[in-house]
């Protein structure tokens, strides 16, 4: 599997195989902590080959700078299917997150694993407004 898109944004949707992404960001500005971010989406688009058809697992971790979990891991399964004549395809996944609370300012990371293997990591910083 090849990771084509992995991003954090304000909102996203998969519309008939077309990925619609709004407001990509890597920083949250908060006047005080703890700070709660009302909603956001993690977007994943992967390209796969025929040999990868079948069921796969996904795990998403949101961790602080020291590697401590901010929320419990998000675990899920997805199915990859291809028409007989195709040799490759893609899949879009939109994971909506609500009410994320950050206890401190600083650096965080969103880590993505497929079938137990980490394939991507996104930086996220919670900072005071200038």
N, C-alpha and C positions, 0 to 999 in steps of 0.2 A: 504494500500500500504506500502511496505517495501522498503526503500532506500538501495540498495546493493552497488552501486558505485556512488560517487559524487566527482569529482576531476577537477582540472584546469591543462591543459597540452598544449604543443606546437601544437599538432594536433591530430585528432581522426577521425575514420570512423566506420560506422556500415556496416559490410560486411556479408550479408546473416544471420543476427542475431548474428554475432560474433563482439564483440567490440574490436577495435584495437586502442590502446592508446599509444602516443609517447611523452615522455618528461614531466612527471608530475613535477609541481613546486609550490612553495608557496612564492617565493621572486622574485622581479625584481630588477636588479641593474642598476642604472642610474647615470651618472656623473653629470648631471644637471637636474633641474626641471624647468618648466614642462617637463615631459618625456612621450614620446609616445611609447607604445608597439605595434609593427606592427600587430601581429595576435596571437590568442590563441583560445583554445576551452574549453568549459565547458561540461563535460560528466556526464550524468545521466543514471543509470540503476536501474529500479524499478521492484520489483516482486509484482504481484497482484493476487487477488482471484476472483473467478467467480462473486461474488456479486459486484465487482468493474468495471465490463464490462460497457463500454459506453464512453461518452465524458467527458473530464476533462480539467481544465485550469492549466496553468503553468505561474508563474511570477518569474523573476530573477532580483534581485536588486544588483547593485554594489555600495557600500557606503563607505565613509571614516570613520575614527575613531569616529567622532561626529554624524554619522548617516545620513550625507548629501549625496544625490545622486550624483554619479560621471557621470553616464549616465542615460537617462530616463529608467524606468523599461521596461524590455523585457517581453512582454505578448504573450502567444500563447495557442493553443488548441491542444489536441491530443486525439486519439480514441483508446480505448482498446477493443480488440476482442479476443475471444477464440473459438477454435473448440468445438462442443457440448460435446464431451466426456472428455475434459480437465477441471480440477478444479482450476488450477492456470497457470500463464504464466509470461512473463517478457516483458519489453519494453526498448529499448535503445534510448536515445536522445543525439544528438551532436549539441551543440550550438556554432557556430563559431563567434568570436568577432574580429573585425578589428579596428585598430587605436585607442586603448584606451589611453587616455591622463590623466596623474596623475599630479596634480598641485603642490603637496608637497610630501616630504618624509614621511613615516610613515605607520601606519597600516590601512588596508582596509578589507572589507569582501564582499563575494559573497553569497547572501542569496537566497534560493530556497523555493518557496511556491507552493503547489499543492492544487487546489480548495480553495485558500485563507488561507491555513494553512501552516506555515513555517515548513519544514521537514528537512532542512539542512543549514549549514553555513560553508563557507570555509574562512580561514584566508589568506590574501595576504599582503605582506610587500614590500614597495618600499624603497630601501636603497642605500646608496652610496657604490661604490666598495671599498674593503679594500685596 
